């Protein structure tokens, strides 16, 4: 299996060095370059083979979001993971709309980053940290209750309705009712589709 060719983009040398140490420890990852702003990212991918770009959201010259937009337009096959210092709700919808493959806080860039790289390279988005960015209003747009989201989260763990009921201290029938309501609200007919939808939209 060939190594995943990763380009790092962050204007803080200390952060960059930390990322290099973390990723270099993995036999599955090859760091092909390190740059300091979005323009340098675009110049690098034009002349080099890159599978995935790890982007800081705040960089001089060209920020991570602007860079990600241009990358996805010109090089849709390249995966993108955004790093941010803060859980800024203002850019969550933008991240999803652009099609950025992953996002996590810089405070969680150890095993989480390696896990995120593995997931996005296998075609699955990594929005684990986005659930912390969501406001109640943003969750409400899907018309899902907190209890329904709790049920979806446990569905994602592979639990049966009976096991979910035991975990949430409710009856199995109540769990089944929640599942039916979720599928109706999201216009989906399979549990796996519900779980994938929730992951894709940062709900779990």
Secondary structure as UniProt FT lines:
FT   STRAND          4..9
FT   HELIX           13..24
FT   TURN            27..28
FT   STRAND          29..35
FT   HELIX           38..47
FT   STRAND          52..56
FT   HELIX           64..74
FT   TURN            76..77
FT   STRAND          79..84
FT   HELIX           89..91
FT   HELIX           92..98
FT   STRAND          102..105
FT   HELIX           106..108
FT   HELIX           111..121
FT   TURN            122..123
FT   TURN            128..129
FT   HELIX           130..133
FT   HELIX           136..140
FT   TURN            141..143
FT   HELIX           146..156
FT   TURN            157..158
FT   HELIX           161..168
FT   HELIX           172..186
FT   HELIX           191..200
FT   TURN            201..202
//
